[in-house]
Amino acid sequence: MNSKIIEKLQWRYATKKFDSNKKLSEAQVNILKEAFNLTATSYGLQPLKMLVIGDQEIKETLVPASMNQAQVKDASHLLVFCIESTISSEYIKAHFNRVEATRNTDREILNDYEDFLIDSFSKKDQDEIRNWMTKQAYLAMGNLLTVCAVEGIDACPMEGFEPEKYDELLQLKEKGLRSVLVMPVGYRAEDDMFAGMKKVRRGVEEVVISI
């Protein structure tokens, strides 16, 4: 299959060892920020925020809360995907205010959908809302993994960390946020043994069903 995107996806892997001397440029970091903002989310509500941590001292402080994984401190930047503490009616109204302002849409056209979402979320318990928001964080991480591959940026998606300790160390509760995923980004080390390993996948014929 001759495709640049497939070549890039073959190139990427969950980087286990980063070159701590190589840093992403400001332009590259800005691409990741913009890509995060453009990620698809359910209802377009964007119940997410992302911390971009380049400060070396902060990264090192987070290592013990990351199962001592060195990628956290050695990567150029650490991305922390966070969800909102909750989704309130005010949050939903703010979204529709943006729709109205950005698209110059008559508010009367938006009212029914706005009311529907406010009513729908009012009937969900907090665990249900958090689970929904966490799914949106996975969408964002998946999108950024592909963007990183296209841009030649190495990345390591991580669930192996202690969210409560991250929240405390980064003062996320005060920001109305909860950490759910972590992704170090930067450049692979030349001696990362995993870089040259062939991908182990079930195969298109087994995982895709054409009807």
Residue pairs with C-beta under 8 A, 6 or more apart in sequence:
5 150
8 149
8 150
8 152
9 146
9 149
10 199
11 149
11 152
12 145
12 148
12 149
12 154
12 155
13 194
13 195
13 197
13 199
14 155
14 156
14 157
14 194
15 71
15 75
15 154
15 155
15 156
15 184
15 186
15 188
15 192
15 194
15 195
16 71
16 156
16 192
16 193
16 194
17 70
17 71
17 74
17 188
17 189
17 191
17 192
17 194
18 70
18 71
18 74
18 75
18 76
18 154
18 156
18 184
18 186
18 187
18 188
18 189
18 192
19 74
19 186
19 187
19 188
19 189
19 190
20 73
20 74
20 75
22 76
22 186
22 187
23 54
23 76
23 186
24 76
24 77
24 153
24 185
24 186
24 187
28 151
28 153
29 52
29 54
29 77
31 147
31 151
32 52
32 79
32 144
32 147
32 148
32 153
32 185
33 50
33 52
35 143
35 144
35 147
36 48
36 50
36 140
36 143
36 144
37 46
38 143
39 46
39 48
39 139
39 140
39 143
39 144
40 139
40 143
41 47
41 48
41 136
41 139
41 140
42 132
42 135
42 136
43 95
43 117
44 95
44 99
45 87
45 91
45 92
45 95
45 117
46 95
46 136
47 83
47 84
47 87
47 91
47 132
47 133
47 136
48 81
48 82
48 83
48 84
48 133
48 136
48 137
48 140
49 82
49 84
49 175
49 177
50 79
50 80
50 81
50 82
50 140
51 78
51 79
51 80
51 82
51 170
52 77
52 78
52 79
53 59
53 62
53 77
53 78
53 79
53 80
54 76
54 77
54 78
56 73
58 170
59 72
59 73
59 75
59 78
60 73
61 169
62 72
62 73
62 78
62 161
62 166
62 169
62 170
63 69
63 70
63 72
63 73
64 165
65 161
65 162
65 165
65 166
65 169
66 72
66 158
66 160
66 161
66 162
66 182
67 160
67 161
69 158
69 160
69 161
71 156
71 158
71 184
72 78
72 161
72 182
72 184
74 184
74 186
74 189
75 156
75 184
75 185
75 186
76 185
76 186
76 187
77 184
77 185
77 186
78 182
78 183
78 184
78 185
79 144
79 182
79 183
79 184
79 185
80 166
80 170
80 179
80 181
80 182
81 137
81 140
81 141
81 179
81 180
81 181
81 182
81 183
82 137
82 172
82 175
82 177
82 178
82 179
82 180
83 130
83 133
83 134
83 136
83 137
83 177
83 178
83 180
84 91
84 133
84 176
84 177
84 178
85 173
85 176
85 177
85 178
86 126
86 129
87 121
87 129
87 133
89 118
89 121
89 122
92 114
92 117
92 118
92 121
93 114
93 118
96 107
96 110
96 113
96 114
99 105
99 110
100 106
100 107
100 110
121 129
124 132
130 178
133 180
134 180
137 180
137 181
138 181
141 157
141 181
141 183
144 155
144 183
145 155
145 157
145 183
147 153
148 154
148 155
148 185
153 185
153 186
153 187
154 185
154 186
154 187
154 188
155 183
155 184
155 185
156 183
156 184
156 185
157 181
157 183
158 181
158 182
158 183
158 184
159 181
159 182
161 179
161 182
163 178
163 179
163 180
166 172
166 179
166 182
167 173
167 177
167 178
167 179
170 179
172 178
172 179
188 195
201 207
